[in-house]
Amino acid sequence: MNILEVAILRSLMVRDNWDTLSTVIAQDMFDTTASRRLYTFIGGMHEESTSNLSLSNLKLTVHATLKTQTGFRDEIEDIINHMAELDDIDTHTLHRVVRRFCARSLSMKAIEYVAAHMDDENYDPSVPGGLLTKASELGLSIDDDVVDYSEDLPPNENVRSGVLGYGFSEKFDGYLDGGKGKGELSIYVSISGVGKTSMLLLDASHAAKLGKNVLYITREINKNKCVQRLDQCYTHMDKYALTANAQSVMNMRSKVPGKIWIKDWSHRPTTVADIRALLLKMAQAGKRVDLLIVDYMELISAEFYNSNHPRLNHTAVCIDLRALANEFQIPVSTAWQAKRAAINKLYLEKDDLGEDWNVVKTADIIIGLNQNNEENKGKVMRVNIIKQRESTNRSVMHLFADLDAMRVYETGTQEDTEEVEYGAGNTDLAEGSEAAKEEQEGLGGRTASNPS
């Protein structure tokens, strides 16, 4: 039994699905006579009803119609029983599956026509050509929703909802109209070793500090290293101080308002389809994700690898990640390796994004991380906006970046002159409260500048 056909037939029991999909799904697209006949039963019941159909009523209709054809009736009833065992399919997945189902069915008909009639005197190439053209069109889209400009949002309503800042500078977030928005793909770019992963982890810690839930996909470092560096984001401790203050760190973790879920795929190839499946599974479990972080994009595999044009695989991953952001209406942050030739440039530019210009075209926000050897020793980082869609602003900024303690902020700000105490990332502890005093005592009163 074809489980795909069973799933599609089940979905057609829903009135909205029937209204949308019956215009593109034909009876002869199904493989078996039983599936084709069941399709006609569903269509006939929809003509008599405006609501969703039930499997029990479908069975009754089949039994009432096929009174004497018991063998054929049993085949159809077997399909209905399998339909009852399947879960409902979300709308996006359903439409994607149906597009593929219809496109492949029409393609197969084209192949069958060529095989059957190639040697015929009256062979008409327009027949398989027309089938393949229709298959291509169905493969592109069956979603005909459009927006009426005259009835869309007024100018005084925010068209970029759920914007999240980057956390290291309010001024920098202001350059980007608040930061990264829902449905947008944001990319950090740098040469190797400057701090792409660190900035992504800082993104995650900042979002969770604001009460947002983050899904962090790591293909770069393992989950244990991610956890350690997240601890550093909140405490600004080095790894030795974390070990010495383990209980206080655990207390701090419990007080972070948002969740950070880490999926360690550092050991295996991963596609955007894998990430999407995980997001759907988490949604079904009631785990809301407000920000997706992928560390990092070049380590994600294309679903269908193109060995003739390897760079196009990066294009496919980038497009799929942005589509994921739009589907789930969340910001997606990731990273990209700059060309080796960019190592001596003052600021990275669009031409420095590896070998794939399509990444530049697809991303909504691209941020360059720039640092030479002297700046690395002095814990200085230069950041610049390479691309954004909200304005032509291409501002640059200097940051203090102590990535050993995951402490990053704009130079020249008040924080630049403050001595930060270990555990300062615990924003839930009010200054001067008993809990804060206990936390400070538990940490031994040590500071980031004096860990001894």
Secondary structure as UniProt FT lines:
FT   HELIX           3..11
FT   TURN            12..13
FT   HELIX           15..21
FT   TURN            22..24
FT   HELIX           27..29
FT   HELIX           33..48
FT   HELIX           55..65
FT   HELIX           70..85
FT   HELIX           91..117
FT   TURN            118..119
FT   TURN            121..122
FT   HELIX           126..140
FT   HELIX           149..151
FT   TURN            155..156
FT   HELIX           170..175
FT   TURN            176..178
FT   TURN            182..183
FT   STRAND          185..190
FT   TURN            192..193
FT   HELIX           196..209
FT   TURN            210..211
FT   STRAND          214..218
FT   HELIX           223..235
FT   HELIX           239..244
FT   HELIX           246..254
FT   STRAND          260..264
FT   TURN            266..267
FT   HELIX           272..284
FT   TURN            285..286
FT   STRAND          291..295
FT   HELIX           297..299
FT   HELIX           311..328
FT   STRAND          332..337
FT   HELIX           340..344
FT   HELIX           350..352
FT   TURN            354..355
FT   HELIX           357..362
FT   STRAND          365..370
FT   HELIX           373..377
FT   TURN            378..379
FT   STRAND          380..387
FT   STRAND          396..402
FT   TURN            403..406
FT   STRAND          407..410
FT   TURN            411..412
FT   HELIX           414..417
FT   TURN            422..425
FT   TURN            427..428
FT   TURN            431..432
FT   HELIX           434..442
FT   TURN            443..445
FT   TURN            448..449
//
